[in-house]
Amino acid sequence: MTDLFDLTGKVALVTGGSRGLGRAMCLAFAERGADVVIVSRKQENCESLAREIEALGRRALAAGVNVGDWQQLDDLVEAAYNTFGRIDVLVNNAGMSPLYPSLEEVSEALFDKVVAVNLKGPFRLAALIGSRMAKGEGGSIINVSSTAAVHPAPDAAIYGAAKAGLNHLTETLAQVLGPKVRVNCIMPGPFLTDISKAWDMQAFNERAKLKALRRGGEPEEIIGAALYLASKASSFTTGAIIKVDGG
């Protein structure tokens, strides 16, 4: 059964890949045989993780890229294909949800930035890479959404709307890019990544008691869903939105 999750000879590109859930996925893909393109805003963070992946015996490309910038994404795709010749797995994991004091104080620049990172960038990468996958040997696209897409939060209106759009985009792209490309979505709940360091953990732990598992997730707990969707284990799964939220 372990062969179902084997990624030997595959190439995975992961945005938001240098830390948190993205880092966990990059390492998991490499441990199962994939070469990895690590994409994040900070080049040095990408390079640090690339060295860890190379220590596992896999190749890695570190790419400091703003995923909200289409030209940078165009350049990224060209660099990835020039380096590896193929991309078999695309993970649109990068996201951002800055706090704002009130709706009327949200600037146009902030609105555009949140939508660009959470929705526009994933669309562009899926269009560029998905079309190549469809013309070649196929592949898997994994969008990373959020339970904020279906559970509105007063302080995350733009983020939640963008992630809801990503859910919709997942189902649409599954139809457009099939049958050779599978497009699915992981919809995480709260995970204890770097971002959680800014949380009021006492308040969070009280809210977590309402969940079935009574806690937040650890980054490594995203790996099972990611490997399933990246590999042939999910060969008949597309257009799916999978909650990983502790109930």
PyMOL commands that set and color helices and strands:
alter all, ss='L'
color gray80, all
select helices_A, chain A and resi 2-5+20-31+43-55+70-84+103-105+108-135+147-149+157-177+194-198+201-208+219-230+232-234
alter helices_A, ss='H'
color red, helices_A
select strands_A, chain A and resi 11-15+35-40+60-64+89-92+139-144+181-188+241-244
alter strands_A, ss='S'
color yellow, strands_A
deselect
rebuild
show_as cartoon
